[in-house]
Amino acid sequence: MHDSESDTFVLKTHPQHFSEFLSKIGIESTPKKIGTDEIERGDYYSRCFSQTPRMVTNKGCLEVKNTNIDVIQIIQKG
């Protein structure tokens, strides 16, 4: 590595990454811990249709401020 490059890497969760992205475009948000919000406790997709994936991973939530949206849930389907 060159002397100008940092040797330290900061690990960030998906909510922290998206919160920083939203702050760059002027939206205030706060990342929440995984599994702490009520929205994370239900099924993400209907099991009645064949094209919906069965494997869905919860990546966390963001609490958004000063908008009509209260919470954004980040999920990964696969």
C-alpha positions in Angstrom: 0.0 0.0 0.0 1.1 3.6 -0.5 1.7 5.8 2.4 -1.3 8.0 1.6 -3.7 5.0 1.9 -5.3 4.0 5.2 -4.5 0.6 6.7 -7.8 0.6 8.7 -11.0 -0.6 7.1 -14.3 0.3 8.8 -16.9 -2.4 8.6 -20.4 -1.1 8.1 -23.8 -2.9 8.2 -26.3 -2.5 5.4 -28.4 0.0 7.4 -25.3 2.1 8.1 -24.3 2.1 4.5 -27.8 3.1 3.3 -28.1 5.8 6.0 -24.9 7.4 4.8 -26.1 7.3 1.2 -29.4 8.9 2.2 -27.6 11.7 4.1 -25.7 12.6 1.0 -28.9 13.3 -0.8 -30.4 15.3 2.2 -32.5 12.6 3.9 -32.0 12.1 7.6 -32.2 8.5 8.8 -31.0 6.4 11.7 -30.0 2.7 11.3 -31.6 0.3 13.7 -30.3 -3.1 15.0 -31.5 -6.2 13.2 -34.6 -7.7 14.7 -35.6 -4.8 16.9 -38.5 -3.3 14.8 -42.1 -4.7 14.6 -41.9 -4.6 10.8 -39.3 -7.4 10.8 -41.4 -10.0 12.5 -43.8 -11.0 9.6 -43.5 -12.8 6.3 -42.0 -10.7 3.5 -43.7 -12.3 0.6 -46.9 -14.3 0.0 -46.4 -18.1 0.0 -49.5 -18.5 -2.3 -47.7 -17.6 -5.6 -45.0 -19.8 -7.2 -42.8 -16.9 -8.4 -42.2 -15.4 -5.0 -38.9 -16.5 -3.4 -39.0 -18.7 -0.2 -35.5 -17.5 1.0 -35.6 -13.9 2.2 -32.9 -12.5 4.5 -33.5 -9.5 6.7 -30.6 -7.0 6.5 -32.0 -4.4 9.0 -34.1 -1.2 9.1 -33.7 2.5 8.8 -35.8 5.0 10.7 -36.4 8.0 8.4 -37.0 11.5 9.8 -39.0 14.4 8.4 -40.8 12.4 5.7 -44.1 10.5 5.2 -42.1 7.2 5.4 -41.4 6.0 9.0 -39.3 2.9 8.4 -37.4 1.3 5.5 -36.7 -2.4 5.7 -33.7 -3.8 3.8 -34.2 -7.4 2.6 -32.4 -9.7 0.3 -34.3 -12.3 -1.7 -32.7 -15.4 -3.1 
